[in-house]
Amino acid sequence: MTIAKWVLLVLYLVVAGIAVFDVGAGLSLTVARVFGVLVAIHFVEFLFKFKTLRNAEGSLLNHVMQTMLFGFAHWRPLEKA
C-alpha cells in the first residue's frame, strides 16, 4: 500500500474516531455528511474510471473497493502503468 493510501486511511480513522466520541458538539452529523459526500465522489470516480479498473490486473471487486476508499490514490497509478 502506498504512502498516500496510508495517510488517507489514518485520516479516515481519526475523523471517524472524532465522530464516534463526539460529546455533543454536533460534529458527528457534519462528519457523516462529509463521508456521504466522499462516497458519492468516489462512486462517480468509479463510473468514470471503470474501463481502467476493468482492464487492470487483479480482481475488479478489489479495484472497486479500493476506489471507493482511496479514489484517485488507487486508480491514478493504474492509469500510469
N, CA, C and O atoms as CSV, one atom per row, in Angstrom:
chain,resi,resn,atom,element,x,y,z
A,1,MET,N,N,0.862,-1.183,0.000
A,1,MET,CA,C,0.000,0.000,0.000
A,1,MET,C,C,0.898,1.232,0.000
A,1,MET,O,O,1.915,1.273,0.693
A,2,THR,N,N,0.515,2.222,-0.776
A,2,THR,CA,C,1.331,3.422,-0.921
A,2,THR,C,C,1.185,4.339,0.292
A,2,THR,O,O,0.282,4.183,1.114
A,3,ILE,N,N,2.091,5.286,0.370
A,3,ILE,CA,C,2.060,6.285,1.458
A,3,ILE,C,C,0.750,7.076,1.410
A,3,ILE,O,O,0.149,7.340,2.451
A,4,ALA,N,N,0.307,7.453,0.217
A,4,ALA,CA,C,-0.937,8.226,0.086
A,4,ALA,C,C,-2.124,7.450,0.658
A,4,ALA,O,O,-2.979,8.024,1.332
A,5,LYS,N,N,-2.171,6.157,0.388
A,5,LYS,CA,C,-3.270,5.340,0.911
A,5,LYS,C,C,-3.202,5.231,2.428
A,5,LYS,O,O,-4.235,5.286,3.096
A,6,TRP,N,N,-2.009,5.079,2.978
A,6,TRP,CA,C,-1.852,5.023,4.433
A,6,TRP,C,C,-2.304,6.330,5.081
A,6,TRP,O,O,-2.984,6.317,6.107
A,7,VAL,N,N,-1.927,7.449,4.484
A,7,VAL,CA,C,-2.311,8.761,5.021
A,7,VAL,C,C,-3.829,8.909,5.000
A,7,VAL,O,O,-4.426,9.353,5.981
A,8,LEU,N,N,-4.453,8.540,3.883
A,8,LEU,CA,C,-5.912,8.632,3.794
A,8,LEU,C,C,-6.593,7.713,4.803
A,8,LEU,O,O,-7.576,8.102,5.433
A,9,LEU,N,N,-6.077,6.501,4.957
A,9,LEU,CA,C,-6.659,5.562,5.905
A,9,LEU,C,C,-6.565,6.091,7.340
A,9,LEU,O,O,-7.536,5.999,8.091
A,10,VAL,N,N,-5.431,6.633,7.723
A,10,VAL,CA,C,-5.265,7.205,9.060
A,10,VAL,C,C,-6.200,8.405,9.240
A,10,VAL,O,O,-6.821,8.561,10.291
A,11,LEU,N,N,-6.296,9.248,8.211
A,11,LEU,CA,C,-7.202,10.396,8.276
A,11,LEU,C,C,-8.649,9.943,8.477
A,11,LEU,O,O,-9.365,10.501,9.308
A,12,TYR,N,N,-9.079,8.927,7.714
A,12,TYR,CA,C,-10.439,8.408,7.874
A,12,TYR,C,C,-10.660,7.890,9.287
A,12,TYR,O,O,-11.703,8.153,9.886
A,13,LEU,N,N,-9.690,7.156,9.827
A,13,LEU,CA,C,-9.840,6.596,11.171
A,13,LEU,C,C,-9.894,7.684,12.237
A,13,LEU,O,O,-10.675,7.584,13.183
A,14,VAL,N,N,-9.082,8.710,12.094
A,14,VAL,CA,C,-9.091,9.816,13.060
A,14,VAL,C,C,-10.428,10.551,13.022
A,14,VAL,O,O,-11.023,10.830,14.063
A,15,VAL,N,N,-10.885,10.858,11.832
A,15,VAL,CA,C,-12.158,11.586,11.706
A,15,VAL,C,C,-13.317,10.726,12.206
A,15,VAL,O,O,-14.216,11.229,12.880
A,16,ALA,N,N,-13.301,9.434,11.880
A,16,ALA,CA,C,-14.354,8.540,12.375
A,16,ALA,C,C,-14.306,8.448,13.890
A,16,ALA,O,O,-15.352,8.413,14.538
A,17,GLY,N,N,-13.114,8.408,14.466
A,17,GLY,CA,C,-12.980,8.392,15.922
A,17,GLY,C,C,-13.531,9.648,16.555
A,17,GLY,O,O,-14.188,9.587,17.595
A,18,ILE,N,N,-13.272,10.773,15.946
A,18,ILE,CA,C,-13.821,12.044,16.446
A,18,ILE,C,C,-15.338,11.998,16.421
A,18,ILE,O,O,-15.993,12.443,17.364
A,19,ALA,N,N,-15.899,11.459,15.340
A,19,ALA,CA,C,-17.350,11.388,15.225
A,19,ALA,C,C,-17.948,10.450,16.267
A,19,ALA,O,O,-19.004,10.737,16.832
A,20,VAL,N,N,-17.281,9.340,16.519
A,20,VAL,CA,C,-17.792,8.366,17.487
A,20,VAL,C,C,-17.746,8.922,18.913
A,20,VAL,O,O,-18.668,8.707,19.700
A,21,PHE,N,N,-16.679,9.627,19.233
A,21,PHE,CA,C,-16.513,10.124,20.597
A,21,PHE,C,C,-16.940,11.583,20.760
A,21,PHE,O,O,-16.531,12.254,21.707
A,22,ASP,N,N,-17.757,12.061,19.839
A,22,ASP,CA,C,-18.287,13.417,19.900
A,22,ASP,C,C,-19.101,13.570,21.180
A,22,ASP,O,O,-19.959,12.743,21.486
A,23,VAL,N,N,-18.821,14.628,21.913
A,23,VAL,CA,C,-19.514,14.836,23.192
A,23,VAL,C,C,-20.524,15.975,23.097
A,23,VAL,O,O,-20.536,16.879,23.933
A,24,GLY,N,N,-21.360,15.923,22.081
A,24,GLY,CA,C,-22.435,16.888,21.975
A,24,GLY,C,C,-22.096,18.133,21.197
A,24,GLY,O,O,-22.879,19.084,21.207
A,25,ALA,N,N,-20.963,18.172,20.522
A,25,ALA,CA,C,-20.592,19.365,19.771
A,25,ALA,C,C,-21.259,19.400,18.396
A,25,ALA,O,O,-21.096,20.369,17.653
A,26,GLY,N,N,-22.011,18.347,18.052
A,26,GLY,CA,C,-22.682,18.320,16.754
A,26,GLY,C,C,-21.754,17.942,15.615
A,26,GLY,O,O,-22.113,18.072,14.445
A,27,LEU,N,N,-20.592,17.488,15.946
A,27,LEU,CA,C,-19.596,17.148,14.938
A,27,LEU,C,C,-19.938,15.855,14.206
A,27,LEU,O,O,-19.570,15.691,13.043
A,28,SER,N,N,-20.632,14.943,14.865
A,28,SER,CA,C,-20.961,13.656,14.263
A,28,SER,C,C,-21.778,13.814,12.991
A,28,SER,O,O,-21.512,13.135,11.999
A,29,LEU,N,N,-22.750,14.684,13.003
A,29,LEU,CA,C,-23.586,14.902,11.823
A,29,LEU,C,C,-22.764,15.491,10.683
A,29,LEU,O,O,-22.938,15.095,9.530
A,30,THR,N,N,-21.890,16.413,10.981
A,30,THR,CA,C,-21.027,17.013,9.972
A,30,THR,C,C,-20.103,15.967,9.362
A,30,THR,O,O,-19.931,15.924,8.144
A,31,VAL,N,N,-19.512,15.131,10.198
A,31,VAL,CA,C,-18.622,14.084,9.715
A,31,VAL,C,C,-19.395,13.091,8.853
A,31,VAL,O,O,-18.890,12.656,7.819
A,32,ALA,N,N,-20.599,12.730,9.256
A,32,ALA,CA,C,-21.427,11.816,8.472
A,32,ALA,C,C,-21.724,12.407,7.097
A,32,ALA,O,O,-21.704,11.690,6.096
A,33,ARG,N,N,-21.994,13.684,7.044
A,33,ARG,CA,C,-22.255,14.351,5.749
A,33,ARG,C,C,-21.007,14.357,4.879
A,33,ARG,O,O,-21.085,14.107,3.677
A,34,VAL,N,N,-19.865,14.640,5.479
A,34,VAL,CA,C,-18.606,14.648,4.722
A,34,VAL,C,C,-18.328,13.257,4.159
A,34,VAL,O,O,-17.958,13.130,2.992
A,35,PHE,N,N,-18.501,12.216,4.967
A,35,PHE,CA,C,-18.303,10.851,4.487
A,35,PHE,C,C,-19.298,10.508,3.382
A,35,PHE,O,O,-18.942,9.820,2.425
A,36,GLY,N,N,-20.521,10.972,3.500
A,36,GLY,CA,C,-21.516,10.745,2.448
A,36,GLY,C,C,-21.106,11.383,1.134
A,36,GLY,O,O,-21.249,10.781,0.070
A,37,VAL,N,N,-20.598,12.603,1.211
A,37,VAL,CA,C,-20.118,13.288,0.008
A,37,VAL,C,C,-18.919,12.547,-0.578
A,37,VAL,O,O,-18.820,12.406,-1.796
A,38,LEU,N,N,-18.010,12.073,0.272
A,38,LEU,CA,C,-16.854,11.312,-0.211
A,38,LEU,C,C,-17.272,10.038,-0.927
A,38,LEU,O,O,-16.713,9.701,-1.971
A,39,VAL,N,N,-18.239,9.337,-0.385
A,39,VAL,CA,C,-18.731,8.117,-1.032
A,39,VAL,C,C,-19.314,8.460,-2.398
A,39,VAL,O,O,-19.056,7.751,-3.371
A,40,ALA,N,N,-20.089,9.527,-2.488
A,40,ALA,CA,C,-20.666,9.933,-3.761
A,40,ALA,C,C,-19.582,10.301,-4.775
A,40,ALA,O,O,-19.667,9.918,-5.942
A,41,ILE,N,N,-18.574,11.037,-4.336
A,41,ILE,CA,C,-17.477,11.430,-5.224
A,41,ILE,C,C,-16.719,10.200,-5.711
A,41,ILE,O,O,-16.411,10.093,-6.899
A,42,HIS,N,N,-16.415,9.273,-4.806
A,42,HIS,CA,C,-15.684,8.074,-5.199
A,42,HIS,C,C,-16.514,7.187,-6.127
A,42,HIS,O,O,-15.959,6.513,-6.995
A,43,PHE,N,N,-17.824,7.181,-5.955
A,43,PHE,CA,C,-18.675,6.417,-6.864
A,43,PHE,C,C,-18.635,7.012,-8.273
A,43,PHE,O,O,-18.577,6.276,-9.258
A,44,VAL,N,N,-18.664,8.326,-8.364
A,44,VAL,CA,C,-18.553,8.983,-9.678
A,44,VAL,C,C,-17.193,8.684,-10.294
A,44,VAL,O,O,-17.098,8.432,-11.496
A,45,GLU,N,N,-16.133,8.712,-9.477
A,45,GLU,CA,C,-14.803,8.334,-9.967
A,45,GLU,C,C,-14.816,6.921,-10.524
A,45,GLU,O,O,-14.263,6.657,-11.591
A,46,PHE,N,N,-15.451,6.022,-9.795
A,46,PHE,CA,C,-15.545,4.631,-10.247
A,46,PHE,C,C,-16.240,4.554,-11.602
A,46,PHE,O,O,-15.786,3.835,-12.493
A,47,LEU,N,N,-17.332,5.287,-11.760
A,47,LEU,CA,C,-18.047,5.253,-13.039
A,47,LEU,C,C,-17.175,5.767,-14.187
A,47,LEU,O,O,-17.166,5.185,-15.271
A,48,PHE,N,N,-16.443,6.857,-13.947
A,48,PHE,CA,C,-15.601,7.428,-14.994
A,48,PHE,C,C,-14.373,6.572,-15.290
A,48,PHE,O,O,-13.888,6.569,-16.422
A,49,LYS,N,N,-13.867,5.856,-14.310
A,49,LYS,CA,C,-12.636,5.075,-14.471
A,49,LYS,C,C,-12.896,3.573,-14.552
A,49,LYS,O,O,-11.968,2.781,-14.390
A,50,PHE,N,N,-14.132,3.171,-14.799
A,50,PHE,CA,C,-14.478,1.752,-14.839
A,50,PHE,C,C,-13.641,0.992,-15.860
A,50,PHE,O,O,-13.171,-0.108,-15.571
A,51,LYS,N,N,-13.446,1.552,-17.040
A,51,LYS,CA,C,-12.677,0.878,-18.083
A,51,LYS,C,C,-11.239,0.637,-17.618
A,51,LYS,O,O,-10.692,-0.445,-17.830
A,52,THR,N,N,-10.633,1.629,-16.992
A,52,THR,CA,C,-9.270,1.479,-16.470
A,52,THR,C,C,-9.220,0.383,-15.415
A,52,THR,O,O,-8.303,-0.439,-15.418
A,53,LEU,N,N,-10.196,0.365,-14.513
A,53,LEU,CA,C,-10.229,-0.630,-13.439
A,53,LEU,C,C,-10.471,-2.033,-13.997
A,53,LEU,O,O,-9.862,-3.002,-13.544
A,54,ARG,N,N,-11.353,-2.131,-14.972
A,54,ARG,CA,C,-11.656,-3.432,-15.564
A,54,ARG,C,C,-10.449,-4.010,-16.292
A,54,ARG,O,O,-10.217,-5.218,-16.249
A,55,ASN,N,N,-9.677,-3.151,-16.962
A,55,ASN,CA,C,-8.522,-3.607,-17.737
A,55,ASN,C,C,-7.275,-3.826,-16.896
A,55,ASN,O,O,-6.307,-4.409,-17.384
A,56,ALA,N,N,-7.271,-3.378,-15.657
A,56,ALA,CA,C,-6.102,-3.531,-14.788
A,56,ALA,C,C,-5.999,-4.975,-14.301
A,56,ALA,O,O,-6.992,-5.700,-14.236
A,57,GLU,N,N,-4.775,-5.371,-13.961
A,57,GLU,CA,C,-4.570,-6.713,-13.407
A,57,GLU,C,C,-5.238,-6.812,-12.050
A,57,GLU,O,O,-5.354,-5.820,-11.330
A,58,GLY,N,N,-5.672,-8.002,-11.707
A,58,GLY,CA,C,-6.273,-8.216,-10.398
A,58,GLY,C,C,-7.789,-8.230,-10.464
A,58,GLY,O,O,-8.392,-8.110,-11.531
A,59,SER,N,N,-8.376,-8.379,-9.308
A,59,SER,CA,C,-9.823,-8.504,-9.172
A,59,SER,C,C,-10.517,-7.154,-9.362
A,59,SER,O,O,-10.095,-6.141,-8.804
A,60,LEU,N,N,-11.575,-7.160,-10.150
A,60,LEU,CA,C,-12.365,-5.942,-10.335
A,60,LEU,C,C,-12.985,-5.508,-9.010
A,60,LEU,O,O,-13.049,-4.316,-8.710
A,61,LEU,N,N,-13.443,-6.480,-8.217
A,61,LEU,CA,C,-14.031,-6.152,-6.916
A,61,LEU,C,C,-13.019,-5.444,-6.020
A,61,LEU,O,O,-13.367,-4.489,-5.327
A,62,ASN,N,N,-11.779,-5.903,-6.031
A,62,ASN,CA,C,-10.725,-5.248,-5.260
A,62,ASN,C,C,-10.533,-3.810,-5.735
A,62,ASN,O,O,-10.404,-2.899,-4.918
A,63,HIS,N,N,-10.513,-3.606,-7.039
A,63,HIS,CA,C,-10.336,-2.258,-7.571
A,63,HIS,C,C,-11.518,-1.360,-7.212
A,63,HIS,O,O,-11.334,-0.180,-6.914
A,64,VAL,N,N,-12.724,-1.912,-7.241
A,64,VAL,CA,C,-13.917,-1.133,-6.873
A,64,VAL,C,C,-13.825,-0.714,-5.404
A,64,VAL,O,O,-14.053,0.448,-5.070
A,65,MET,N,N,-13.491,-1.667,-4.530
A,65,MET,CA,C,-13.411,-1.356,-3.095
A,65,MET,C,C,-12.324,-0.321,-2.817
A,65,MET,O,O,-12.535,0.606,-2.035
A,66,GLN,N,N,-11.160,-0.476,-3.456
A,66,GLN,CA,C,-10.078,0.475,-3.216
A,66,GLN,C,C,-10.404,1.848,-3.792
A,66,GLN,O,O,-10.021,2.865,-3.213
A,67,THR,N,N,-11.108,1.893,-4.927
A,67,THR,CA,C,-11.515,3.193,-5.476
A,67,THR,C,C,-12.519,3.871,-4.550
A,67,THR,O,O,-12.472,5.088,-4.374
A,68,MET,N,N,-13.427,3.094,-3.956
A,68,MET,CA,C,-14.398,3.677,-3.041
A,68,MET,C,C,-13.727,4.189,-1.765
A,68,MET,O,O,-14.224,5.123,-1.137
A,69,LEU,N,N,-12.608,3.588,-1.383
A,69,LEU,CA,C,-11.878,4.050,-0.197
A,69,LEU,C,C,-10.892,5.169,-0.507
A,69,LEU,O,O,-10.850,6.181,0.192
A,70,PHE,N,N,-10.100,4.980,-1.558
A,70,PHE,CA,C,-8.960,5.858,-1.785
A,70,PHE,C,C,-9.090,6.759,-3.008
A,70,PHE,O,O,-8.298,7.687,-3.172
A,71,GLY,N,N,-10.067,6.506,-3.864
A,71,GLY,CA,C,-10.268,7.348,-5.041
A,71,GLY,C,C,-9.066,7.376,-5.959
A,71,GLY,O,O,-8.534,6.335,-6.344
A,72,PHE,N,N,-8.643,8.587,-6.306
A,72,PHE,CA,C,-7.552,8.734,-7.275
A,72,PHE,C,C,-6.241,8.144,-6.794
A,72,PHE,O,O,-5.386,7.808,-7.614
A,73,ALA,N,N,-6.057,8.008,-5.493
A,73,ALA,CA,C,-4.823,7.406,-4.976
A,73,ALA,C,C,-4.715,5.944,-5.403
A,73,ALA,O,O,-3.622,5.378,-5.404
A,74,HIS,N,N,-5.839,5.333,-5.764
A,74,HIS,CA,C,-5.800,3.955,-6.262
A,74,HIS,C,C,-5.743,3.904,-7.788
A,74,HIS,O,O,-4.878,3.233,-8.351
A,75,TRP,N,N,-6.663,4.610,-8.467
A,75,TRP,CA,C,-6.739,4.427,-9.914
A,75,TRP,C,C,-5.681,5.195,-10.690
A,75,TRP,O,O,-5.351,4.809,-11.812
A,76,ARG,N,N,-5.149,6.250,-10.137
A,76,ARG,CA,C,-4.122,7.041,-10.863
A,76,ARG,C,C,-2.877,6.208,-11.195
A,76,ARG,O,O,-2.415,6.246,-12.336
A,77,PRO,N,N,-2.314,5.451,-10.228
A,77,PRO,CA,C,-1.170,4.607,-10.575
A,77,PRO,C,C,-1.517,3.520,-11.603
A,77,PRO,O,O,-0.663,3.116,-12.393
A,78,LEU,N,N,-2.772,3.049,-11.589
A,78,LEU,CA,C,-3.188,2.056,-12.577
A,78,LEU,C,C,-3.209,2.652,-13.983
A,78,LEU,O,O,-2.874,1.979,-14.958
A,79,GLU,N,N,-3.603,3.910,-14.073
A,79,GLU,CA,C,-3.622,4.598,-15.368
A,79,GLU,C,C,-2.208,4.790,-15.905
A,79,GLU,O,O,-1.973,4.654,-17.105
A,80,LYS,N,N,-1.288,5.099,-15.035
A,80,LYS,CA,C,0.098,5.353,-15.455
A,80,LYS,C,C,0.788,4.086,-15.902
A,80,LYS,O,O,1.687,4.133,-16.742
A,81,ALA,N,N,0.375,2.933,-15.345
A,81,ALA,CA,C,1.039,1.652,-15.668
A,81,ALA,C,C,0.719,1.164,-17.066
A,81,ALA,O,O,1.201,0.108,-17.477
